[in-house]
Amino acid sequence: MADRAPTINRPMVEAPLKFRLQPGGKRGGDGCFVRCPKCDAPGMIRRSDRPTPTVTQMTVHCTDSACGHTWRADIVFVHTLAPGNIERPDLDLPVCPKSELVHVRPPSRDGPEGQDSLFD
């Protein structure tokens, strides 16, 4: 007669996963994950391929063990915000239209009374 696994008659304990590391051994924050489209839990990137210079394909696993969703996601180049210093004439990298750029300007020197200005 084969041995059977023991039956556990108590609730299971849920423990958070703790293997979130960034390069250099730093603890990864919530921003280093892709959100699961089913349960909104962080998804861990398990594999990535770069079929072209402008496309990265990733295999992602949901970290919520109750969900268990696995999916493929693509990161696709959209447009250049700042062209940088390296020339790549072999790539057609469109530039963001000026109407879509976000412009950040320093506050006016005539700010609220009693507020010090960094620009004086």
C-alpha positions in Angstrom: 0.0 0.0 0.0 1.4 3.4 -1.0 2.2 6.0 1.6 -0.2 9.0 1.4 0.7 12.6 2.1 -0.6 13.8 5.6 -3.7 15.8 5.6 -3.4 19.3 7.0 -6.5 20.5 8.9 -5.5 24.1 9.6 -5.6 27.2 7.4 -2.6 27.9 5.1 -0.4 30.8 6.0 0.2 33.5 3.3 3.7 34.9 3.2 4.9 37.7 0.9 7.6 36.9 -1.6 10.9 38.6 -0.7 13.1 38.0 -3.8 12.7 41.4 -5.4 16.1 42.6 -6.3 17.4 45.2 -8.8 20.8 45.1 -10.4 23.5 45.7 -7.7 21.5 43.9 -5.0 19.1 46.7 -4.2 15.6 45.9 -3.1 13.2 46.5 -6.0 10.3 48.9 -5.5 6.8 48.5 -6.7 7.7 50.4 -9.9 9.9 47.6 -11.2 7.0 45.3 -12.0 4.3 45.1 -14.6 0.8 45.0 -13.2 -1.3 41.8 -13.8 -4.3 42.7 -16.0 -6.5 40.2 -14.1 -5.9 41.0 -10.5 -3.7 44.1 -10.5 -0.9 42.4 -8.4 2.7 43.0 -9.4 3.9 40.7 -12.2 7.5 39.5 -12.3 9.4 39.6 -15.6 10.8 36.2 -16.0 12.2 36.4 -19.5 12.7 39.1 -22.2 13.7 39.0 -25.8 14.6 41.9 -28.1 13.6 40.9 -31.7 14.3 44.4 -33.0 16.0 47.5 -31.6 12.6 49.1 -31.0 10.6 46.1 -29.5 11.2 44.1 -26.3 9.0 41.1 -25.7 8.6 39.9 -22.0 7.1 36.8 -20.4 5.5 37.9 -17.1 4.3 35.9 -14.1 1.7 37.2 -11.6 3.1 37.2 -8.0 -0.3 36.6 -6.5 -0.3 32.8 -6.1 -4.1 32.7 -6.1 -4.2 34.3 -9.5 -1.3 32.5 -11.2 -1.7 34.4 -14.5 1.2 34.2 -17.0 1.3 36.5 -20.0 3.4 38.1 -22.7 3.9 41.8 -22.9 5.6 44.0 -25.4 7.5 47.3 -24.9 7.5 49.2 -28.1 9.3 52.4 -29.0 6.9 55.3 -29.6 8.9 58.4 -30.2 12.0 60.3 -29.2 11.7 63.0 -26.5 15.4 64.1 -26.6 17.6 62.8 -29.4 20.7 62.1 -27.3 24.3 62.1 -28.6 24.6 58.8 -30.5 23.8 58.9 -34.2 21.9 55.8 -35.6 21.1 56.6 -39.2 20.0 53.0 -39.7 17.1 53.5 -37.3 14.0 55.5 -38.1 13.2 56.9 -34.7 10.4 59.5 -35.0 10.5 62.6 -32.8 7.7 63.5 -30.5 5.5 66.3 -32.0 6.2 69.6 -30.2 2.5 70.0 -29.4 2.8 66.8 -27.2 5.9 67.8 -25.3 5.5 68.8 -21.6 7.2 72.1 -20.9 8.3 72.7 -17.3 9.1 76.3 -16.5 10.6 77.7 -13.3 8.1 79.6 -11.1 7.7 83.3 -11.6 10.0 85.5 -9.6 6.8 87.3 -8.4 5.6 84.3 -6.4 3.5 84.3 -3.3 4.6 86.8 -0.6 6.9 85.4 2.0 8.1 82.6 -0.2 11.9 82.5 -0.9 13.0 82.0 -4.5 15.8 79.7 -5.7 16.4 82.1 -8.6 17.3 85.3 -6.7 
